[in-house]
Amino acid sequence: MNELNVLQEGTSSLISLKLSTAQLDAFRWYRDELLEWNKRFNLTAITDPFLIESKHFLDSLTCLLAFKPGPGKLIDVGTGAGFPGLPLKIVCPQIRLTLVEATEKKAAFCRHVVDSLGLEKVEVVHARAEDLGQNEQYRGQFQVALARAVAPLPVLLEYLLPLLPMGGRVVAQKGETAPVETQSAERALNILGGSVGKLVQVDLPRVVERRYLVVVDKISETPQKYPRRPGIPTKRPL
């Protein structure tokens, strides 16, 4: 369990990446701390160490199949206990990362991980995505916007596309419903200025469910009225 074999083998086979000793130490600490905090706070339903490696860490790192990390700004909306943003930061320290989480206890855990691992250029924001999208400090400021299991795709696009400039990219981590959700998001894409670039199928080791990365490129400006007020995108999806 301590050797993180699932994570090591998965990163090698899926994304051709070899983790350093320091990175493995960081992931090992992260896993153990997640389990410890989870005894007091409901941070994750996954408590099997092997599944944390696969369904949290490795799943997060598969986002690298959809973009090449540079020194640009990346935002992870609805990050929960830091996924996918923090595993990506551990592996790609050059990125400037913003984590957005509406639940304070989860945001507090993310700050604890960032501080304890000494991760630089990471901001943890306790906020609703709808509010950030109307804030000039965040609107149109990120090259890549990520989210995992946050909302149906039409809703998610209203959260994420306003945060990107023209040429930015959304990477939405989805389950087996991804192809159907992508079809249902056609109207939202047209309104918000997005275009589906590709669907990347991801098969995680020891995980039966099929996963997808829905990659959306921003091809035109998002009208200023989007995102709408908190709660409206969920109640009245585009």
C-alpha positions in Angstrom: 0.0 0.0 0.0 2.8 2.4 0.9 4.5 2.1 -2.5 1.6 3.7 -4.5 2.0 1.0 -7.2 -1.4 1.7 -8.6 -0.6 5.3 -9.1 2.9 4.6 -10.5 1.8 2.0 -12.9 -1.2 4.0 -14.0 0.8 7.2 -14.7 3.3 5.3 -16.7 0.8 3.4 -18.8 -1.9 6.1 -19.3 0.1 9.3 -19.6 3.7 8.1 -20.0 4.8 9.9 -16.9 7.3 8.7 -14.3 6.8 10.1 -10.8 9.8 11.3 -8.8 10.5 10.1 -5.3 9.5 13.6 -4.0 6.2 13.4 -5.9 5.5 10.0 -4.6 6.2 11.2 -1.0 3.8 14.1 -1.6 1.0 11.8 -2.8 1.6 9.4 0.0 1.2 12.2 2.6 -1.8 13.5 0.7 -3.5 10.1 0.8 -2.9 9.6 4.5 -4.0 13.1 5.4 -7.1 12.8 3.4 -8.0 9.6 5.3 -7.2 11.2 8.6 -9.3 14.3 7.9 -12.1 12.2 6.6 -12.6 10.7 10.1 -13.8 14.2 11.2 -15.2 15.7 8.0 -17.0 14.2 5.1 -14.4 15.0 2.4 -14.7 11.9 0.3 -16.8 8.7 0.0 -13.7 6.8 -1.2 -11.7 5.4 1.8 -9.9 2.5 0.2 -6.3 3.6 -0.2 -6.0 1.8 -3.6 -9.1 3.6 -4.9 -7.8 6.9 -3.7 -4.7 6.3 -5.9 -6.9 5.4 -8.9 -10.1 7.3 -8.6 -8.6 10.5 -7.1 -4.9 10.8 -7.9 -4.6 9.0 -11.2 -8.0 10.2 -12.4 -6.9 13.8 -11.8 -3.6 13.3 -13.7 -5.4 12.0 -16.8 -6.4 15.6 -17.5 -2.9 15.8 -18.9 -4.2 13.9 -21.9 -6.2 17.0 -22.8 -3.7 19.9 -22.4 0.0 20.5 -22.2 0.8 22.2 -18.9 2.8 25.4 -19.1 3.3 28.3 -16.8 -0.2 29.6 -17.5 -3.1 29.9 -15.1 -5.4 27.0 -14.4 -8.7 27.0 -12.4 -10.3 24.0 -10.8 -14.0 24.7 -10.0 -15.8 22.6 -7.4 -12.4 21.1 -6.4 -13.7 19.3 -3.2 -10.7 17.8 -1.5 -8.4 19.2 -4.2 -9.2 17.1 -7.3 -8.1 17.4 -10.0 -6.1 20.5 -9.3 -3.7 19.5 -6.5 -2.4 16.3 -8.0 -1.8 18.2 -11.2 0.1 20.9 -9.2 2.3 18.2 -7.5 3.3 16.8 -10.9 3.4 20.2 -12.8 4.7 22.7 -10.3 5.0 25.4 -13.0 1.3 26.0 -13.3 -0.4 28.8 -11.4 -3.5 27.2 -9.8 -6.7 28.5 -8.4 -9.0 26.1 -6.5 -12.6 27.0 -6.1 -14.8 25.3 -3.5 -18.1 26.4 -2.0 -17.9 24.2 1.1 -15.6 25.8 3.7 -14.4 22.6 5.4 -13.2 21.3 2.0 -11.5 24.6 1.1 -9.8 24.5 4.5 -8.4 21.0 3.7 -7.1 22.3 0.4 -5.3 25.1 2.2 -3.8 22.6 4.6 -2.5 20.5 1.8 -1.1 23.5 0.0 0.6 24.9 3.1 1.9 21.5 4.3 3.4 20.5 1.0 4.8 24.0 0.3 3.0 24.4 -3.0 3.6 27.8 -4.5 1.4 29.9 -6.7 -1.8 28.2 -5.5 -4.9 30.2 -4.4 -7.8 28.6 -2.6 -11.1 30.5 -3.0 -14.2 29.8 -0.9 -16.9 30.9 -3.3 -19.6 30.0 -5.8 -18.5 29.6 -9.4 -21.3 31.9 -10.6 -19.9 34.7 -8.5 -16.4 34.2 -9.7 -17.5 34.3 -13.3 -18.8 37.9 -12.8 -15.7 39.0 -10.9 -13.2 40.9 -13.1 -10.4 39.4 -11.1 -11.3 36.0 -12.4 -13.4 36.4 -15.6 -11.4 35.6 -18.7 -8.2 35.1 -16.7 -7.4 31.4 -17.1 -6.0 29.3 -20.0 -7.5 26.0 -18.7 -10.7 25.5 -16.6 -11.2 22.1 -15.0 -14.1 20.4 -13.2 -14.9 16.9 -12.0 -18.3 15.6 -11.2 -19.7 19.0 -10.4 -22.8 19.4 -12.5 -24.4 18.3 -15.8 -22.4 19.6 -18.8 -24.7 22.5 -19.8 -24.6 23.8 -16.3 -20.9 23.2 -16.0 -20.2 25.2 -19.2 -22.0 28.2 -17.8 -19.6 28.0 -14.8 -16.4 27.5 -16.7 -16.5 29.3 -20.1 -16.8 32.8 -18.6 -13.5 32.2 -16.8 -11.6 31.7 -20.1 -10.3 34.1 -22.8 -10.7 33.3 -26.4 -8.6 30.2 -27.1 -8.9 28.9 -23.6 -9.9 25.3 -22.9 -12.4 23.5 -20.7 -11.6 20.0 -19.5 -14.6 18.4 -17.9 -14.1 15.0 -16.3 -17.2 12.9 -16.8 -18.4 9.3 -16.5 -20.3 7.1 -18.9 -22.9 9.7 -19.6 -20.4 12.0 -21.3 -21.5 11.4 -24.9 -25.1 12.0 -24.1 -24.3 15.1 -22.0 -22.2 16.5 -24.8 -25.1 16.2 -27.2 -27.5 17.9 -24.7 -25.0 20.8 -24.3 -25.3 22.0 -27.9 -27.4 25.0 -27.0 -25.2 26.0 -24.1 -22.1 25.8 -26.3 -23.7 28.0 -28.9 -24.8 30.6 -26.4 -21.6 30.6 -24.3 -19.0 30.5 -27.1 -17.7 27.0 -26.8 -17.0 24.2 -29.3 -16.4 20.5 -28.4 -12.8 19.7 -29.4 -12.9 16.0 -28.5 -13.9 13.3 -26.1 -11.1 11.4 -24.6 -11.9 7.9 -23.2 -10.1 7.0 -20.0 -9.9 3.5 -18.6 -8.6 3.6 -15.0 -7.0 0.5 -13.5 -9.2 -1.5 -11.1 -12.2 0.8 -12.0 -15.0 -0.7 -14.0 -16.8 2.5 -14.9 -15.6 4.2 -18.1 -14.4 7.8 -17.8 -14.2 10.6 -20.3 -12.5 13.9 -20.7 -14.9 16.3 -22.5 -12.6 18.9 -24.1 -14.2 22.2 -25.1 -12.4 25.1 -26.8 -13.6 28.7 -26.4 -14.1 30.1 -29.9 -16.1 33.3 -29.2 -16.8 35.7 -26.3 -19.3 34.7 -23.6 -22.1 37.2 -23.2 -21.7 39.4 -20.1 -24.9 38.2 -18.5 -23.4 34.7 -18.0 -23.0 33.1 -15.6 -26.4 34.0 -14.1 -27.0 34.5 -10.4 -26.1 31.6 -8.0 -28.5 28.7 -8.3 -30.1 29.8 -11.6 -27.8 27.7 -14.0 -28.9 24.6 -12.1 -32.6 25.5 -11.9 -32.8 26.7 -15.5 -30.0 25.0 -17.6 -29.3 26.4 -21.0 
